């Protein structure tokens, strides 16, 4: 029967733990970095909010109708022109913000630094590329503070 040495066991345990530790220490990406590198995939993005728009109720998905709220669109300040980096907040999360006392999401988020975790998806619009992060949980909004 084969029995691994202590050193082999320790190395295999460290190999499993090391990637998780390095992922937790990653710096958030800026909106500029996403645009420069045409980044797509899982990331934490930090940017100053320029505008917050309530999407029309007709664009809301059926689950958002259930929560009686419409999605929010949060646009990064440094990318107000094309290409854009934006966060799409689900109606469920918008409703939860309202329950927590955030009556005016545009006023609450505008001008603040927002850190969002999620998957960055690039799409092509007529006026140029657009980078989107969908937020379906409040836990994806990691930090909000004044710049």
C-alpha positions in Angstrom: 0.0 0.0 0.0 1.3 3.5 -0.9 1.4 6.1 1.9 2.4 9.7 1.0 5.1 11.4 3.0 4.2 14.4 5.2 5.9 16.7 2.7 3.8 15.4 -0.1 0.6 15.9 1.9 1.7 19.4 2.9 2.5 20.4 -0.6 -0.8 19.1 -1.9 -2.7 21.1 0.8 -0.8 24.3 0.0 -1.5 23.8 -3.7 -5.2 23.8 -3.0 -5.1 26.8 -0.6 -2.7 29.1 -2.6 -5.1 30.0 -5.5 -7.9 31.0 -3.1 -5.6 33.2 -1.1 -4.2 35.0 -4.2 -7.8 35.5 -5.6 -8.8 37.2 -2.3 -5.9 39.6 -2.5 -6.6 40.8 -6.1 -7.0 44.5 -6.6 -10.2 45.6 -8.2 -10.1 46.6 -11.9 -10.9 50.1 -13.0 -13.3 50.9 -15.8 -10.3 52.2 -17.8 -8.5 48.8 -17.4 -11.6 46.9 -18.6 -11.8 49.1 -21.7 -8.1 49.1 -22.5 -7.8 45.3 -22.2 -11.2 44.4 -23.7 -11.7 42.5 -20.5 -14.4 39.9 -20.2 -15.0 37.4 -17.4 -15.3 37.3 -13.6 -13.9 40.4 -11.8 -14.3 43.0 -9.2 -14.6 46.4 -10.7 -14.3 49.7 -8.8 -15.3 53.1 -10.4 -16.9 56.4 -9.6 -20.6 56.5 -10.6 -21.6 59.1 -13.1 -25.3 58.4 -13.6 -28.0 56.1 -12.4 -31.0 55.4 -14.6 -34.3 53.6 -13.9 -35.0 51.4 -16.9 -38.5 51.5 -18.3 -40.9 49.0 -16.7 -41.5 47.4 -20.1 -37.8 46.3 -20.1 -38.1 44.6 -16.7 -38.0 40.8 -16.7 -40.9 38.9 -15.2 -39.1 38.4 -11.8 -38.7 42.2 -11.6 -42.5 42.7 -12.1 -43.0 40.3 -9.1 -40.8 42.6 -6.9 -42.7 45.7 -8.2 -39.4 47.4 -9.1 -37.5 48.2 -12.3 -33.8 47.6 -12.9 -31.2 50.3 -12.4 -28.5 51.1 -14.8 -25.3 52.5 -13.2 -22.8 54.1 -15.5 -19.1 54.6 -14.7 -18.0 58.3 -14.6 -14.8 58.0 -16.5 -16.5 56.2 -19.4 -19.5 58.5 -19.8 -18.7 58.5 -23.5 -18.2 55.4 -25.6 -17.2 52.7 -24.8 -19.2 52.5 -21.7 -18.9 50.4 -18.5 -22.2 49.9 -16.7 -23.8 47.9 -14.0 -27.3 46.5 -14.4 -29.0 46.1 -11.1 -32.0 43.8 -11.0 -35.4 44.9 -10.0 -35.2 42.6 -7.0 -32.0 44.3 -5.7 -33.6 47.7 -6.5 -36.6 46.7 -4.4 -34.4 45.6 -1.5 -32.5 48.9 -1.6 -35.9 50.7 -1.3 -36.7 48.4 1.7 -33.5 49.5 3.3 -34.4 53.2 3.0 -32.7 54.1 -0.3 -35.7 56.0 -1.9 -33.6 57.8 -4.5 -31.0 55.4 -5.9 -29.7 57.9 -8.4 -29.0 60.4 -5.6 -27.6 57.7 -3.4 -25.0 56.3 -5.8 -24.1 59.3 -8.0 -20.6 60.6 -7.4 -19.6 57.7 -5.1 -17.0 55.0 -5.6 -18.7 51.6 -6.2 -17.1 48.2 -6.0 -19.0 45.5 -7.9 -18.2 41.8 -8.2 -19.6 39.8 -11.1 -19.0 38.8 -14.7 -18.1 41.4 -17.2 -19.8 40.9 -20.6 -18.8 42.9 -23.7 -21.4 43.7 -26.3 -21.1 45.8 -29.5 -23.5 48.7 -29.9 -23.9 51.0 -32.9 -21.9 53.7 -31.2 -19.1 51.3 -29.9 -18.5 48.6 -27.3 -20.2 48.4 -24.0 -19.1 46.4 -20.9 -21.9 45.2 -18.5 -21.9 43.6 -15.1 -25.2 42.2 -13.9 -26.1 42.5 -10.2 -28.6 40.0 -8.8 -27.6 40.2 -5.1 -26.7 43.0 -2.7 -23.6 41.0 -1.8 -22.2 41.9 -5.2 -22.0 45.6 -4.2 -19.0 45.4 -1.9 -18.2 49.0 -1.0 -19.7 52.4 -1.5 -17.9 55.5 -0.4 -17.1 59.1 -1.4 -14.0 59.5 -3.6 
